[in-house]
């Protein structure tokens, strides 16, 4: 792995994140509507008001606030939550784990089913299966993910009562250990519906990509050659075509993870999944800006790191892509 | 044969706006799926325009049953075609009037992002150098911002209104057309007819808007139709999260109420119609996009 390329990309990611942090800072400070309104009761005497502003550092000039915001954020200190009355970093931990677990489950399901579906469509190209199969992802793509979620909840949770409708665990469930906390049947039972709903939403993307990629590889000479050697169609598909066809799918994973992390908000909200995304919604509704800011930045960091990882992975998988 | 002849004649004359626009009709009705898409969109536009005539009730009105009680969560019936909400409002009328918000957000946001994205792409791609560098770094930053959180935070800070949703979408969504169309501009500006125009003394802006822009039109249209769909989904998502315009009935705010009041547990008639409307409109936009894509990308034309 070329070290210079790695360094350059790292610097790029850090610069971008710095700009995003600046935008976040400005967004919360400069926009009409007093960010302190959640904090300060209008009936408070002026001296108390000034004291609260001073304690949160909101009385200092903007550039000083900005510098202290940046220097604290770099150290993982996002200030004090107005709502929880706790340091923001102390409430974030579990939420990050929950969000990452849901995103990972979605990722695995999406790509397993997506690749399988794409191969099937390419195999049955030009038939009814292909036409119908290409339309289904289109419909799931167009259906807002919260609506699919609501339908699934209506049927499988409220009517049939097969799955819980909210949260991570059954209330009152006490995990014996950290392992038990996430590897338990109860947790998976809660994870199932949100993961399936977001998979339905995202699946069409790798599916159509694999289909087109496989089809365009079918025109290549090496496929003709493999067939001429008398290989079975299945062997040609899995041993030769699929290997080459998966490259664009790997890069698309970057876009996917970015989308999934940012878009997961809606799934988390629909299924009351206590993750970063749901917390952004709750925090903005409660005007708890330190929390909203922190969650926003964390999501941006997540997206930046994923993009970097996938870039590196792509260079590694396809030697034709030279990393410079 | 025609294609062959075209390939042999030296491509000196650039395609004109007039030529491109007549092509538009061919694109929109090139196959059945595109035709279906165009028809569905046209139908929704008609519904939105004729909403006052089509609505059976005032969508805000609290309706009563014959016995005088409020018609809370009534199932579909002759009196209320799609039933009522928990406050006794007529769902059929709300769905009809919701088409207005969806179309407004969809088309306005898409138009904004496409115009901005295309302009950025044309300028960055044509001038190159530091202009290109600066603009593309801005695009990178726009890509690094998580989209839905951005819209949520911005809309809630600016106060929920349909215009703020449009602005929030417009501020970020131009990133994808900007990136893709720029790549196309980079290849177009090396074509012989551009060089010919330059030799003939055409200024940079004339070349951009007279000679390059018409060639970008199919691609810009592709992005516009996709972004109509995305904008509608985004608006409904933001409204679903409770940040919709409280004074405007949209399909997203309807679903938000069905969800937060818990009525979704049994009132399927409150959940299905807005969702199906969103799907129909967005699928229609995507189908049109696909038709345009097949036109814009000749490689796809040969396949299937």
Interface residues (C-beta under 8 A of the other chain):
Chain A: X12 X16 X17 X19 X20 X23 X27 X28 X31 X32 X33 X125 X126 X138 X139 X141 X142 X143 X144 X145 X146 X147 X150 X151 X153 X154 X158 X215 X258 X261 X262 X263 X265 X266 X269 X270 X277 X280 X281 X284 X285 X292 X295 X296 X299 X300 X303 X304
Chain B: X140 X141 X143 X144 X145 X146 X147 X148 X149 X150 X152 X153 X154 X156 X157 X158 X159 X229 X233 X236 X237 X240 X241 X242 X243 X252 X255 X258 X259 X264 X265 X266 X268 X271 X274 X275 X278 X279 X282 X283 X286 X287 X303 X304
